[in-house]
Structure formats: C-alpha cells, structure tokens
C-alpha cells in the first residue's frame, strides 16, 4: 500500500461510522423499512460484521458533507488491508477512503461516510468539492499485472527505468483477468473476488437508500468522464476522474454484471 498511494492517489485525502452501528445504520424505524422494498435490501448487509478500524481523527475531515457520488478504487497491494491503513495513518495529507474491502469480502471502516478524505487527486479546480461529495471504496487487489516467464506478476513502478516492471518478489498471481485489447495500458489485472463484488453490492444498495445516490449503470465509468468530473450523481471509478495513469477499477465482467443488476 505504501507504493500504491504515491502512485495511484497523488493527492487523495480521509472513525466514526459507514455505517456506524450506533448512528448510521439503525436509522429507519421497522415500519418504514417494511414500506420500502429497497430498504429491505439493507437487511443482507450485516452491520455487526463490519470491522471498525482504529483510525485517527486527524487523518480525515470530520465535516459532514452531502454525498452524491460513490467511487470504486482498488488498493494496488497484496492480500490484507493492514498495510494500506498503516500507510494512511502515516501521511499528513488526510488521504484515504471510508471503506476497504478485503480479499475475503470483509468490510473495514476507517471513518464515517458522512465525513470525507482525499481519494481522487483530480487536477481540476473542483477537486476538493468532488472529494467532499463522494464516498470512496477500496477493493483489496494488486491491480495491473505484467507477464514474466509466462506468469503474471503485479506491475511495480521502477523510478530508475521510468516504467512499470513485474514485481517478481511476490508469488505469481493466479486469479487473473486478461484484456486482449488492453485496459489503461495493461493487458491483465488481478480479479476481484466474488466475495468482494458482493460486499460492494451490499454497500451500494445501502448508500442508495441512505444518501439517495442513484445506481443507474454508467457506461462511461471505465474512462475519463466529463459527467463524473462535473459531479454528476452516481457510481463511478477512479478512472472516471483521472483517465490514463489510473487503472482502478478495471471492467471485470462480474463487476459490470453486478452493477447493471442494481439499476
């Protein structure tokens, strides 16, 4: 994760609730839930299973802001979220996302989704406004891969060579999604697990009811989008805001199928 954010979130910025069980989730009286078919969907998001991270208040902005967008990221790191969270704790720039989803689908919450941190790094005048108005989700995954001796390894930036090279210090990646025509300059990525995709689904359904964020599938979310950059409400990816130079998230068919199912 240390290298991940320097490379991927140039100026992204962030413990109270995604869902803080005491405040954010238990907000709808049972009679109201019964009246709302969408709210019933919340019941498959087990709030008690969300892991609350001990995250310092000075690592995010404890300012309540209106939420209009949800942005999907991936961590560019190996299995386990501890390194990612540890790196956030060490930065002074209030970089992070409210939620990280582990390889096994477990949901980790660093701070309340009603607050905000930097996670976009847009080179636009409305960068701060976009960060304030969006909820970021990190999916724990290596991201882009490069082939070495017929095996796929995480792509790692080499400052001396000024290019990405295969990180052969880790085991070859087995869970591979290949893109014959390429995506953002790479031809393969570590796949998001079914458990991760399902956790994303549950969160999106919750936030749709909690904040009114629309879940209409955005076909242009896999490239830089003027609609995303204008602050148009909906579900987007980091690529939607940055285009080339960012590759999260990649258009895995299972992820797309899930997103389309929400519309």
Protein Blocks (a to p, Z undefined) as FASTA:
>chain_A
ZZmmmmmmmmgccdfbfcdfklmmmmccfklmmmmmklmmmmmmcfklpccddddfklcc
cddcddfbdcdddehiaehjklmmmmmmmpcnlpadfbdcdfkopacdfbdfkbccdfkl
pabfklmmmmmmpccdddddebjaddeehiacdddddfklopacddfkbccdfbdcddfk
opehiabdcdddfklmmmmmmmmmmmmmmnopafbdcfklmbccfklmnopacdddfklm
nmgoiacdcfdfklmmmmmmmZZ
